[in-house]
Amino acid sequence: MNSMNALLEPGMIVRHPDRPDWGDGQVQSNIGGIVTVMFRDEGKVVIDGSRVALIAVFD
């Protein structure tokens, strides 16, 4: 798993680096490197944290 993804917790806001059209998403869970995110414009997406480094949003 990407080291930044290991820090993601439920409730945090993230962006997918390759899918800006999905908008911001809220982390639902992060279990064993599998991150479930509810994106504003895409819905629920399950992401393999070893393949995609999500970007935490702090604004």
NORWOQUI-V904540 format. One record per backbone hydrogen bond with DSSP energy under -0.5 kcal/mol. CO is the residue of the C=O (numbers start at 1). NH is the residue of the N-H. Records with the same first field share a line. If there is no record, write none. Layout:
CO->NH ; NH
This chain:
2->6
4->7
5->8
9->12
12->27
13->57
14->25
15->17 ; 55
16->19
19->22
20->23
22->41
24->40
25->14 ; 27
26->38
27->11
29->36
30->32
31->34
33->35 ; 49
34->31 ; 36
35->37 ; 47
36->28 ; 29
37->39 ; 45
38->26
39->43
43->39
45->37 ; 47
47->35 ; 49
48->51 ; 52
49->2
52->54
54->56
55->15
56->58
